């Protein structure tokens, strides 16, 4: 397996994986997520592939088939009245194909983005994870992440 930057030829598989993640989120929280949605359009994925600050990394097998991805955003804060300056890597989305899960690909992608974040001078990696049964929360904890802040809800 190899991890490389996504290329435009990867778009069809990336869109399929985005659909898998959308379905997964819908099943976990149908009160929040739509059943037939995708987080990004083909045009948005193409723009991220071309972007310096929003690269997509893909895990590919020996025949260059995409098995998973990590979509990231580089965030910087310089002049803010309360927050200290920072440069962080925000993990926007991570997915491993349903057929390839539990094979270590997710951990390989995480290791890759951790190294990438250090290389470009980020102080940390941030992400959001939904809290529902079977969510990726345990996966991220296994990769060394801890709670930074919590979002809470009150049902009416």
URVEN-V84793 format. One record per backbone hydrogen bond with DSSP energy under -0.5 kcal/mol. CO is the residue of the C=O (numbers start at 0). NH is the residue of the N-H. E is the energy in kcal/mol with one decimal. If there is no record, write none. Layout:
((CO	NH	E) (CO	NH	E))
//
This chain:
((1	59	-3.2) (3	57	-3.3) (6	9	-2.3) (7	10	-1.7) (9	13	-2.4) (10	14	-2.6) (11	15	-1.6) (12	16	-2.6) (13	17	-2.4) (14	18	-1.7) (15	19	-1.8) (16	20	-2.3) (17	21	-2.3) (18	22	-2.5) (19	23	-2.3) (20	24	-2.6) (21	25	-2.5) (22	26	-2.5) (23	27	-1.6) (24	28	-2.9) (28	31	-1.9) (28	32	-2.5) (33	36	-0.7) (40	44	-2.4) (41	45	-2.4) (42	46	-2.2) (43	47	-2.2) (44	48	-2.4) (45	49	-1.6) (46	50	-0.8) (47	50	-0.7) (52	73	-2.5) (54	71	-2.2) (55	5	-3.2) (56	69	-2.4) (57	3	-2.3) (57	59	-0.5) (58	66	-3.5) (58	67	-1.1) (59	1	-2.4) (60	63	-2.2) (64	60	-1.9) (66	96	-3.4) (67	58	-2.4) (68	94	-2.2) (69	56	-2.7) (69	71	-0.5) (70	91	-1.7) (70	92	-1.7) (72	74	-0.6) (72	89	-3.5) (74	87	-2.8) (76	85	-2.0) (77	79	-0.8) (85	76	-2.6) (86	122	-2.6) (86	123	-0.6) (87	74	-2.8) (87	89	-0.6) (88	90	-0.6) (88	125	-2.4) (89	72	-2.2) (89	91	-1.1) (90	127	-0.5) (92	70	-3.4) (94	68	-2.7) (96	99	-2.2) (96	100	-0.7) (97	100	-0.6) (99	102	-0.7) (103	107	-2.1) (104	108	-2.6) (105	109	-2.3) (106	110	-2.7) (107	111	-2.2) (108	112	-2.5) (109	113	-2.2) (110	114	-2.2) (111	115	-2.6) (112	116	-2.7) (113	117	-1.9) (114	118	-2.4) (115	119	-1.9) (116	121	-2.8) (117	120	-1.3) (123	88	-2.2) (125	90	-3.2) (129	131	-0.9) (131	134	-2.2) (134	137	-0.6) (135	139	-2.2) (136	140	-2.2) (137	141	-2.5) (138	142	-0.9) (139	144	-2.3) (140	143	-1.8) (148	147	-0.5))
//
